[in-house]
Structures are given as structure tokens and as C-alpha cells.
Amino acid sequence: MSDSIHDDHESAIGDSALKMSDLKDPNVLKIYQTGELTVVGFGGQDVPDEVCIAAYRDQLFKLIEEHKCKVIAFDLTGVTLVPSGMLGVLTSLRSRVQRVELYNPSVDVREVLRLTRLESLFDIKEVAF
């Protein structure tokens, strides 16, 4: 894995066997795999509402199945808004992996998780990259 979660270097992406070109908008999800841990980032940007959430969910499910991922982590560095559809995806991933981790959620994202009572479903961590 590269030093930066937001690095677009081809070798970091190549480990996942999920090509960025397979995604509807390759600029939204950044996917890295290191063994049983998969880290998904949003490139420091909010997740746009117009993103086809179902397509991303299907891509993530396929990735988890093909690579026997046990932990999936989402780097939320720089993200202040997570659409409700993406919250649903995060929740649905819990039944497919042992643990879902959220890295560096903003105060706003933490508040949404608290208000929706979803915070207990995830391991929330402050991580330096």
C-alpha cells in the first residue's frame, strides 16, 4: 500500500483487481487492498448525491467476495457529507465482513452517525496517513 491513501499510483490500485475504469466515476472511489484489509477513500471530497450508489455497492460486494476481505475501511478524510444511500451501503457491508472501520470522519459525519444511531455499527478511528 502506498504512503498516501489518496495516491492514484497504479501499483496501489492493481492489488485490488478492481480497475478504476470499472467504476461509474473513477474520481469518486479510491480502492486499495492489502491482504484481508481493504481501504476505500473518496479522494478527500464529499460523496456526490448523483453517484449511482447501487453500482458502488455491487462493486464493493464483488471486491469483498473475490478477495475474501475481512475488514473494509473507509477513509473519510476531507468528507463532510455522506448521502443516506452511502450510509445504507456502509451498513449493508457489515453482513459481509467481520468489521467496517471509518477513518477520520468529520464532526458533521460523526453527528449524522450519532443522530441515526449508526455509530455503534462501525469502528471509528483517527488515522494519520
C-alpha positions in Angstrom: 0.0 0.0 0.0 1.3 3.4 -0.7 2.1 6.0 1.9 -0.9 8.1 1.0 -4.5 6.8 0.8 -5.2 9.3 -1.9 -2.3 8.3 -4.1 -3.5 7.3 -7.6 -0.4 5.3 -8.3 -1.2 2.2 -10.4 0.5 -0.3 -8.2 -1.7 0.6 -5.3 -4.8 0.1 -7.3 -3.6 -3.0 -9.1 -3.6 -5.1 -5.9 -7.4 -4.9 -5.7 -8.1 -6.4 -9.1 -10.9 -3.8 -9.3 -9.9 -1.4 -12.0 -10.8 2.2 -11.5 -12.2 2.2 -15.1 -14.8 -0.3 -13.9 -16.4 2.3 -11.7 -19.1 4.8 -13.0 -16.9 7.8 -11.9 -13.3 6.8 -11.2 -12.7 10.1 -9.4 -15.0 9.2 -6.5 -13.8 5.9 -5.1 -10.1 5.2 -4.5 -9.7 1.5 -3.7 -6.6 -0.1 -2.2 -6.2 -3.6 -0.9 -3.6 -5.0 1.5 -4.4 -8.6 2.2 -7.6 -9.0 4.3 -7.9 -5.2 4.8 -9.5 -3.1 2.0 -9.4 0.7 2.3 -11.8 2.8 0.3 -11.3 6.5 0.1 -13.2 9.4 -1.6 -10.2 11.4 -2.6 -10.8 14.0 0.1 -14.1 15.0 -1.5 -17.8 14.7 -0.4 -19.6 11.8 -1.9 -21.9 13.3 -4.6 -25.6 12.6 -4.4 -25.8 11.8 -8.1 -23.4 8.8 -7.8 -25.1 5.5 -8.6 -24.9 4.1 -5.1 -26.2 0.6 -6.2 -23.3 0.3 -8.7 -20.7 1.1 -6.0 -22.4 -1.3 -3.6 -22.3 -4.1 -6.2 -18.6 -3.3 -6.9 -17.7 -3.4 -3.2 -19.6 -6.6 -2.7 -17.8 -8.2 -5.6 -14.4 -7.0 -4.3 -15.1 -8.4 -0.8 -16.2 -11.8 -2.2 -13.4 -12.1 -4.7 -10.6 -11.2 -2.2 -12.1 -12.6 1.0 -11.9 -9.3 2.7 -12.4 -9.4 6.4 -12.1 -5.7 7.2 -13.2 -2.9 5.0 -12.2 0.6 6.0 -13.5 3.9 4.6 -11.1 6.9 4.7 -13.4 9.9 5.2 -10.6 12.4 5.4 -12.0 15.7 4.0 -15.5 14.3 3.6 -18.2 16.4 5.3 -21.3 14.9 3.6 -22.2 11.3 3.2 -25.5 10.7 1.4 -28.1 8.5 3.0 -27.6 5.9 0.3 -24.0 5.6 1.1 -24.8 5.2 4.8 -27.0 2.3 3.7 -24.1 0.8 1.7 -21.8 1.1 4.8 -24.5 -0.7 6.9 -25.1 -3.4 4.4 -21.3 -4.2 4.2 -21.4 -5.2 7.9 -23.1 -8.5 7.0 -20.3 -9.4 4.5 -17.2 -8.6 6.6 -16.0 -9.0 10.1 -15.6 -5.3 10.7 -16.2 -1.9 9.0 -13.9 0.9 10.0 -14.4 4.6 9.4 -11.2 6.6 9.3 -11.1 10.3 10.1 -14.8 11.2 9.9 -15.5 14.9 10.2 -17.6 16.4 13.0 -20.6 16.6 10.7 -20.3 13.0 9.7 -19.9 11.9 13.3 -23.0 13.9 14.2 -25.0 12.2 11.4 -23.8 8.8 12.7 -24.8 9.7 16.2 -28.3 11.0 15.2 -29.0 8.0 13.1 -27.6 5.7 15.8 -25.3 4.1 13.4 -22.1 5.0 15.2 -22.1 1.7 17.2 -22.1 -0.3 14.0 -18.6 0.9 12.9 -15.1 1.1 14.4 -14.4 4.8 14.2 -10.7 5.8 14.2 -8.5 8.8 13.8 -5.7 7.7 11.5 -2.7 9.6 10.2 -1.7 8.8 6.6 
